[in-house]
């Protein structure tokens, strides 16, 4: 009986460790994507562009929903997550732009279209794939993973409420009912 209990504990530990590993990879990717937002803010400030670009947001969300659906995830929940991610990204840009008002930057911005956006697109695709891997292996995210999420999403302009918004959206993601 002790042997069966030991086997069960070992298997449970392995499953938990794998869940932690896939979640941490995703959390790092989300953090990396958000880390580009000060660059986006600087570019937009130097070029007199508004932070909010509803047409671009729509493209990003529709692409994410299509990718999610093709991968077997419920596109509605992916939309909620990407809306949260875009909201946080805009909040970071607004906070950065506010700092630029009192502390102007002489730094030349990275080019949004040729340098920053390709990274954001790649990271957005990677986020979907990492969500798919995690959901396929573990079914969902778990509230206890917030500690790791909180540690790994650590940008200068990211607030606790930003993290909670993103994590709550992650918790809702699931497979489509057809999968």
Backbone as CSV, one residue per row, in Angstrom:
resi,resn,N_x,N_y,N_z,CA_x,CA_y,CA_z,C_x,C_y,C_z
1,UNK,0.822,-1.194,0.000,0.000,0.000,0.000,0.871,1.265,0.000
2,UNK,1.964,1.246,0.761,2.857,2.398,0.799,3.477,2.638,-0.574
3,UNK,3.775,1.549,-1.287,4.369,1.657,-2.611,3.406,2.352,-3.581
4,UNK,2.132,2.003,-3.529,1.119,2.619,-4.387,0.992,4.106,-4.057
5,UNK,1.000,4.427,-2.785,0.913,5.827,-2.367,2.138,6.604,-2.850
6,UNK,3.314,5.989,-2.764,4.543,6.630,-3.229,4.483,6.870,-4.728
7,UNK,4.037,5.879,-5.475,3.901,6.025,-6.930,2.942,7.172,-7.245
8,UNK,1.814,7.205,-6.545,0.837,8.268,-6.755,1.465,9.638,-6.493
9,UNK,2.213,9.772,-5.422,2.855,11.049,-5.094,3.879,11.454,-6.150
10,UNK,4.639,10.491,-6.629,5.644,10.784,-7.657,4.959,11.256,-8.936
11,UNK,3.920,10.560,-9.354,3.187,10.946,-10.566,2.549,12.325,-10.376
12,UNK,1.934,12.557,-9.232,1.310,13.853,-8.957,2.350,14.970,-8.995
13,UNK,3.524,14.720,-8.437,4.593,15.712,-8.449,5.043,15.991,-9.881
14,UNK,5.180,14.938,-10.682,5.618,15.111,-12.067,4.603,15.926,-12.865
15,UNK,3.323,15.656,-12.677,2.274,16.404,-13.372,2.306,17.866,-12.927
16,UNK,2.429,18.089,-11.620,2.489,19.460,-11.102,3.717,20.192,-11.653
17,UNK,4.864,19.517,-11.670,6.095,20.141,-12.161,5.960,20.512,-13.635
18,UNK,5.331,19.626,-14.425,5.131,19.918,-15.840,4.169,21.085,-16.019
19,UNK,3.117,21.129,-15.219,2.151,22.237,-15.290,2.848,23.549,-14.950
20,UNK,3.707,23.497,-13.947,4.440,24.695,-13.556,5.378,25.134,-14.675
21,UNK,6.038,24.175,-15.310,6.983,24.475,-16.387,6.280,25.120,-17.582
22,UNK,5.144,24.558,-18.020,4.446,25.131,-19.169,3.870,26.506,-18.829
23,UNK,3.384,26.669,-17.612,2.841,27.965,-17.202,3.942,29.014,-17.117
24,UNK,5.075,28.659,-16.562,6.180,29.616,-16.425,6.674,30.075,-17.790
25,UNK,6.771,29.151,-18.743,7.184,29.531,-20.098,6.211,30.565,-20.669
26,UNK,4.917,30.320,-20.499,3.897,31.251,-20.975,4.011,32.594,-20.263
27,UNK,4.140,32.578,-18.954,4.215,33.826,-18.190,5.413,34.667,-18.635
28,UNK,6.522,34.018,-18.910,7.713,34.742,-19.397,7.438,35.384,-20.756
29,UNK,6.733,34.664,-21.615,6.416,35.205,-22.938,5.475,36.398,-22.823
30,UNK,4.483,36.301,-21.952,3.580,37.433,-21.728,4.387,38.635,-21.222
31,UNK,5.267,38.393,-20.271,6.112,39.471,-19.745,6.996,40.082,-20.814
32,UNK,7.543,39.235,-21.687,8.391,39.745,-22.771,7.580,40.631,-23.716
33,UNK,6.370,40.197,-24.044,5.529,40.997,-24.946,5.224,42.353,-24.310
34,UNK,4.894,42.358,-23.032,4.604,43.623,-22.351,5.842,44.513,-22.242
35,UNK,7.021,43.907,-22.232,8.257,44.689,-22.100,8.517,45.593,-23.309
36,UNK,7.840,45.341,-24.413,7.989,46.186,-25.600,7.139,47.458,-25.532
37,UNK,6.223,47.535,-24.591,5.286,48.656,-24.568,5.943,50.020,-24.332
38,UNK,6.973,50.142,-23.498,7.639,51.449,-23.422,8.257,51.870,-24.763
39,UNK,8.765,50.903,-25.529,9.289,51.220,-26.867,8.167,51.701,-27.786
40,UNK,7.014,51.040,-27.697,5.858,51.455,-28.495,5.452,52.872,-28.093
41,UNK,5.401,53.130,-26.798,5.010,54.459,-26.305,5.979,55.535,-26.785
42,UNK,7.265,55.248,-26.734,8.267,56.224,-27.176,8.115,56.497,-28.669
43,UNK,7.938,55.451,-29.454,7.755,55.630,-30.897,6.528,56.502,-31.169
44,UNK,5.420,56.157,-30.531,4.177,56.898,-30.764,4.306,58.350,-30.295
45,UNK,4.992,58.579,-29.181,5.184,59.944,-28.682,6.033,60.757,-29.658
46,UNK,7.117,60.175,-30.139,8.029,60.887,-31.050,7.381,61.152,-32.416
47,UNK,6.386,60.325,-32.781,5.738,60.475,-34.087,4.328,61.062,-33.982
48,UNK,3.945,61.524,-32.799,2.642,62.156,-32.621,1.460,61.237,-32.872
49,UNK,1.638,59.951,-32.591,0.580,58.967,-32.810,-0.190,58.713,-31.513
50,UNK,-1.478,58.448,-31.622,-2.247,58.117,-30.421,-1.880,56.717,-29.914
51,UNK,-2.036,56.525,-28.627,-1.764,55.212,-28.046,-2.799,54.206,-28.542
52,UNK,-4.044,54.606,-28.553,-5.106,53.684,-28.953,-5.211,53.627,-30.474
53,UNK,-5.156,52.387,-30.996,-5.287,52.131,-32.433,-6.307,51.004,-32.584
54,UNK,-7.584,51.377,-32.605,-8.666,50.393,-32.596,-8.627,49.465,-33.809
55,UNK,-8.222,49.977,-34.959,-8.143,49.127,-36.156,-7.086,48.050,-35.969
56,UNK,-5.941,48.423,-35.425,-4.864,47.441,-35.184,-5.294,46.435,-34.117
57,UNK,-5.946,46.910,-33.071,-6.427,46.028,-32.007,-7.374,44.973,-32.564
58,UNK,-8.264,45.394,-33.457,-9.222,44.464,-34.057,-8.494,43.376,-34.844
59,UNK,-7.468,43.752,-35.589,-6.677,42.786,-36.359,-6.019,41.780,-35.423
60,UNK,-5.405,42.263,-34.353,-4.718,41.387,-33.400,-5.704,40.410,-32.761
61,UNK,-6.851,40.913,-32.357,-7.851,40.066,-31.689,-8.423,39.028,-32.656
62,UNK,-8.749,39.434,-33.864,-9.309,38.480,-34.834,-8.298,37.388,-35.178
63,UNK,-7.045,37.769,-35.334,-6.005,36.776,-35.631,-5.844,35.806,-34.457
64,UNK,-5.866,36.331,-33.242,-5.740,35.480,-32.055,-6.916,34.513,-31.955
65,UNK,-8.120,35.000,-32.217,-9.308,34.142,-32.160,-9.239,33.030,-33.209
66,UNK,-8.815,33.377,-34.406,-8.698,32.376,-35.476,-7.656,31.326,-35.106
67,UNK,-6.495,31.772,-34.655,-5.434,30.834,-34.248,-5.897,29.938,-33.113
68,UNK,-6.585,30.523,-32.157,-7.076,29.749,-31.009,-8.082,28.702,-31.453
69,UNK,-9.023,29.100,-32.282,-10.045,28.176,-32.751,-9.412,27.012,-33.510
70,UNK,-8.457,27.335,-34.395,-7.772,26.294,-35.173,-7.003,25.337,-34.267
71,UNK,-6.580,25.826,-33.108,-5.827,25.002,-32.153,-6.743,24.302,-31.143
72,UNK,-8.053,24.522,-31.265,-8.990,23.836,-30.384,-9.358,24.574,-29.116
73,UNK,-9.013,25.866,-29.035,-9.380,26.658,-27.858,-10.626,27.480,-28.164
74,UNK,-11.363,27.780,-27.128,-12.560,28.594,-27.272,-12.130,30.034,-27.608
75,UNK,-12.472,30.509,-28.818,-12.018,31.839,-29.227,-12.573,32.978,-28.370
76,UNK,-13.724,32.768,-27.757,-14.308,33.813,-26.906,-13.388,34.122,-25.720
77,UNK,-12.831,33.084,-25.121,-11.960,33.289,-23.963,-10.586,33.825,-24.377
78,UNK,-10.130,33.430,-25.555,-8.885,33.997,-26.065,-9.092,35.479,-26.363
79,UNK,-10.272,35.818,-26.900,-10.572,37.230,-27.132,-10.525,37.996,-25.812
80,UNK,-11.139,37.453,-24.783,-11.107,38.116,-23.470,-9.672,38.315,-22.989
81,UNK,-8.832,37.285,-23.173,-7.442,37.402,-22.743,-6.704,38.468,-23.555
82,UNK,-6.885,38.465,-24.877,-6.180,39.445,-25.702,-6.709,40.867,-25.470
83,UNK,-7.994,41.013,-25.194,-8.519,42.334,-24.834,-7.856,42.801,-23.537
84,UNK,-7.728,41.904,-22.564,-7.052,42.252,-21.304,-5.596,42.618,-21.568
85,UNK,-4.930,41.824,-22.404,-3.524,42.081,-22.712,-3.353,43.436,-23.413
86,UNK,-4.253,43.739,-24.343,-4.192,45.023,-25.042,-4.495,46.170,-24.074
87,UNK,-5.440,45.970,-23.174,-5.753,47.008,-22.176,-4.543,47.296,-21.298
88,UNK,-3.879,46.241,-20.862,-2.675,46.412,-20.039,-1.575,47.087,-20.859
89,UNK,-1.426,46.680,-22.113,-0.407,47.284,-22.979,-0.650,48.787,-23.133
90,UNK,-1.905,49.169,-23.327,-2.222,50.600,-23.450,-1.973,51.324,-22.134
91,UNK,-2.317,50.696,-21.021,-2.075,51.331,-19.717,-0.580,51.571,-19.515
92,UNK,0.231,50.594,-19.889,1.689,50.752,-19.783,2.140,51.921,-20.656
93,UNK,1.616,51.993,-21.872,1.996,53.088,-22.770,1.582,54.442,-22.209
94,UNK,0.380,54.525,-21.649,-0.064,55.794,-21.056,0.841,56.194,-19.886
95,UNK,1.186,55.237,-19.050,2.067,55.543,-17.899,3.442,56.003,-18.386
96,UNK,3.944,55.329,-19.399,5.244,55.706,-19.961,5.167,57.101,-20.590
97,UNK,4.115,57.354,-21.346,3.938,58.674,-21.977,3.847,59.761,-20.910
98,UNK,3.196,59.466,-19.793,3.113,60.444,-18.705,4.511,60.768,-18.191
99,UNK,5.344,59.752,-18.029,6.728,59.991,-17.599,7.489,60.824,-18.629
100,UNK,7.222,60.586,-19.908,7.918,61.326,-20.964,7.577,62.820,-20.948
101,UNK,6.406,63.167,-20.393,6.043,64.579,-20.303,6.980,65.347,-19.381
102,UNK,7.349,64.717,-18.270,8.226,65.401,-17.309,9.691,65.005,-17.457
103,UNK,9.925,63.917,-18.165,11.297,63.449,-18.379,11.468,63.068,-19.846
104,UNK,11.529,64.060,-20.730,11.642,63.753,-22.160,12.868,62.878,-22.448
105,UNK,12.722,62.036,-23.438,13.795,61.123,-23.803,14.473,61.594,-25.082
106,UNK,15.795,61.601,-25.063,16.560,61.924,-26.261,16.784,60.665,-27.094
107,UNK,16.399,59.521,-26.528,16.579,58.234,-27.198,15.762,58.182,-28.487
108,UNK,16.387,57.663,-29.532,15.660,57.454,-30.778,14.820,56.195,-30.624
109,UNK,13.551,56.288,-30.981,12.688,55.111,-30.811,12.996,54.038,-31.849
110,UNK,12.772,52.795,-31.447,12.846,51.696,-32.399,11.667,51.848,-33.352
111,UNK,11.849,51.425,-34.582,10.787,51.541,-35.576,9.638,50.592,-35.245
112,UNK,8.440,51.150,-35.122,7.275,50.363,-34.732,6.936,49.292,-35.769
113,UNK,6.868,49.680,-37.022,6.413,48.755,-38.059,7.453,47.714,-38.460
114,UNK,8.712,48.104,-38.498,9.744,47.193,-38.990,10.525,46.466,-37.909
115,UNK,10.502,46.991,-36.699,11.299,46.389,-35.631,10.441,45.847,-34.480
116,UNK,9.568,46.677,-33.937,8.799,46.278,-32.756,7.649,45.338,-33.112
117,UNK,6.824,45.739,-34.087,5.621,44.962,-34.406,5.921,43.513,-34.798
118,UNK,6.968,43.239,-35.589,7.260,41.823,-35.888,7.506,40.995,-34.622
119,UNK,8.153,41.589,-33.625,8.363,40.885,-32.351,7.033,40.663,-31.637
120,UNK,6.179,41.677,-31.652,4.882,41.558,-30.987,4.015,40.481,-31.648
121,UNK,4.059,40.416,-32.966,3.297,39.387,-33.691,3.823,37.996,-33.340
122,UNK,5.136,37.840,-33.358,5.746,36.544,-33.023,5.386,36.141,-31.596
123,UNK,5.479,37.081,-30.673,5.168,36.778,-29.275,3.683,36.488,-29.076
124,UNK,2.818,37.177,-29.806,1.385,36.894,-29.728,1.084,35.472,-30.186
125,UNK,1.723,35.069,-31.297,1.561,33.689,-31.790,2.103,32.681,-30.780
126,UNK,3.244,33.018,-30.207,3.870,32.132,-29.219,2.988,31.993,-27.974
127,UNK,2.370,33.078,-27.552,1.472,33.040,-26.392,0.334,32.062,-26.654
128,UNK,-0.262,32.143,-27.833,-1.369,31.222,-28.153,-0.865,29.782,-28.109
129,UNK,0.278,29.521,-28.725,0.791,28.150,-28.746,1.107,27.642,-27.342
130,UNK,1.658,28.499,-26.508,1.972,28.080,-25.138,0.705,27.866,-24.318
131,UNK,-0.319,28.646,-24.579,-1.608,28.408,-23.915,-2.154,27.059,-24.359
132,UNK,-2.090,26.795,-25.653,-2.576,25.513,-26.193,-1.863,24.344,-25.520
133,UNK,-0.549,24.408,-25.458,0.231,23.322,-24.843,-0.214,23.111,-23.399
134,UNK,-0.337,24.198,-22.662,-0.719,24.076,-21.253,-2.126,23.504,-21.101
135,UNK,-3.064,24.023,-21.854,-4.458,23.565,-21.755,-4.574,22.096,-22.177
136,UNK,-3.887,21.725,-23.251,-3.952,20.322,-23.702,-3.392,19.367,-22.649
137,UNK,-2.329,19.785,-21.990,-1.704,18.907,-20.994,-2.415,18.937,-19.650
138,UNK,-2.935,20.106,-19.264,-3.396,20.276,-17.881,-4.849,20.733,-17.747
139,UNK,-5.509,21.002,-18.865,-6.925,21.338,-18.815,-7.234,22.791,-18.538
140,UNK,-6.465,23.425,-17.673,-6.715,24.827,-17.331,-5.542,25.369,-16.525
141,UNK,-5.646,26.639,-16.206,-4.683,27.261,-15.298,-5.276,27.186,-13.896
142,UNK,-4.433,27.365,-12.901,-4.858,27.236,-11.511,-4.478,28.501,-10.747
143,UNK,-5.334,28.905,-9.835,-5.084,30.123,-9.043,-3.735,30.109,-8.318
144,UNK,-3.272,28.920,-7.948,-1.990,28.881,-7.221,-0.821,29.308,-8.117
145,UNK,-1.022,29.344,-9.421,0.023,29.774,-10.344,0.196,31.288,-10.359
146,UNK,-0.689,32.010,-9.690,-0.582,33.473,-9.681,0.725,33.939,-9.055
147,UNK,1.229,33.211,-8.086,2.496,33.608,-7.452,3.607,33.690,-8.489
148,UNK,3.706,32.669,-9.338,4.706,32.691,-10.405,4.414,33.810,-11.404
149,UNK,3.150,33.950,-11.773,2.737,34.993,-12.716,3.140,36.369,-12.176
150,UNK,2.829,36.615,-10.922,3.128,37.886,-10.272,4.627,38.187,-10.291
151,UNK,5.431,37.163,-10.064,6.895,37.341,-10.074,7.439,37.608,-11.466
152,UNK,6.901,36.920,-12.459,7.467,36.970,-13.802,6.970,38.143,-14.639
153,UNK,5.832,38.706,-14.313,5.326,39.888,-15.017,5.759,41.081,-14.163
154,UNK,6.921,41.614,-14.488,7.542,42.568,-13.562,7.997,43.878,-14.201
155,UNK,7.393,44.276,-15.287,7.803,45.517,-15.943,7.573,46.737,-15.078
156,UNK,8.342,47.766,-15.347,8.287,49.012,-14.577,6.872,49.596,-14.501
157,UNK,6.139,49.533,-15.576,4.827,50.186,-15.627,3.655,49.232,-15.415
158,UNK,3.930,47.981,-15.036,2.871,46.998,-14.823,2.431,47.049,-13.357
159,UNK,1.127,47.231,-13.142,0.594,47.323,-11.783,0.019,45.978,-11.328
160,UNK,-0.254,45.898,-10.046,-0.897,44.690,-9.508,-2.257,44.451,-10.155
161,UNK,-3.010,45.522,-10.388,-4.328,45.344,-11.017,-4.192,44.871,-12.463
162,UNK,-3.133,45.291,-13.152,-2.867,44.782,-14.509,-2.655,43.272,-14.467
163,UNK,-1.849,42.842,-13.520,-1.544,41.408,-13.390,-2.802,40.608,-13.082
164,UNK,-3.615,41.127,-12.195,-4.849,40.420,-11.834,-5.791,40.328,-13.025
165,UNK,-5.919,41.400,-13.792,-6.771,41.392,-14.977,-6.319,40.313,-15.962
166,UNK,-5.031,40.275,-16.240,-4.486,39.282,-17.173,-4.660,37.861,-16.650
167,UNK,-4.354,37.656,-15.390,-4.420,36.306,-14.834,-5.860,35.798,-14.782
168,UNK,-6.793,36.662,-14.423,-8.205,36.254,-14.397,-8.664,35.832,-15.793
169,UNK,-8.200,36.523,-16.810,-8.557,36.153,-18.185,-7.935,34.810,-18.558
170,UNK,-6.706,34.554,-18.098,-6.056,33.257,-18.355,-6.831,32.113,-17.706
171,UNK,-7.312,32.338,-16.503,-8.035,31.293,-15.772,-9.283,30.811,-16.512
172,UNK,-9.867,31.664,-17.332,-11.110,31.337,-18.028,-10.900,30.533,-19.313
173,UNK,-9.671,30.528,-19.835,-9.421,29.889,-21.129,-9.622,28.387,-21.037
174,UNK,-10.322,27.855,-22.036,-10.552,26.420,-22.095,-10.687,25.992,-23.553
175,UNK,-10.761,24.680,-23.740,-10.936,24.138,-25.090,-12.346,24.437,-25.580
176,UNK,-12.496,24.369,-26.906,-13.833,24.507,-27.455,-14.645,23.273,-27.073
177,UNK,-15.936,23.416,-27.072,-16.800,22.267,-26.727,-16.729,21.183,-27.805
178,UNK,-16.234,21.537,-28.995,-16.118,20.577,-30.094,-14.871,19.720,-29.969
179,UNK,-13.885,20.157,-29.159,-12.600,19.439,-29.064,-12.736,18.150,-28.311
